[in-house]
Amino acid sequence: MMIKFVLVMLAIATIVYAVNWYKQEQRSKQISEMTCDDLVDAIITREISILEVPAEHREAVNEILQEIQEQLDKS
């Protein structure tokens, strides 16, 4: 009886892990397909963290965010 319980719990844990992994992969895929402007919008609305920005877009996103910050500082 205890072995069945452990096996059921292991199966549930495996399913939960697989679902979480799949969601994380889908999120990473969506983020990698975003344009720089989309990434900036997502950062501003706090949908993603700046740490999630793909390396190839990081410099452009930082420049756009700096421009926004400069505009805000002027006003």
Protein Blocks (a to p, Z undefined) as FASTA:
>chain_A
ZZmmmmmmmmmmmmmmmmmmmmmmmmmmmmmmpcfklmmmmmmnomacfklpcfklmmmm
mmmmmmmmmmmmmZZ
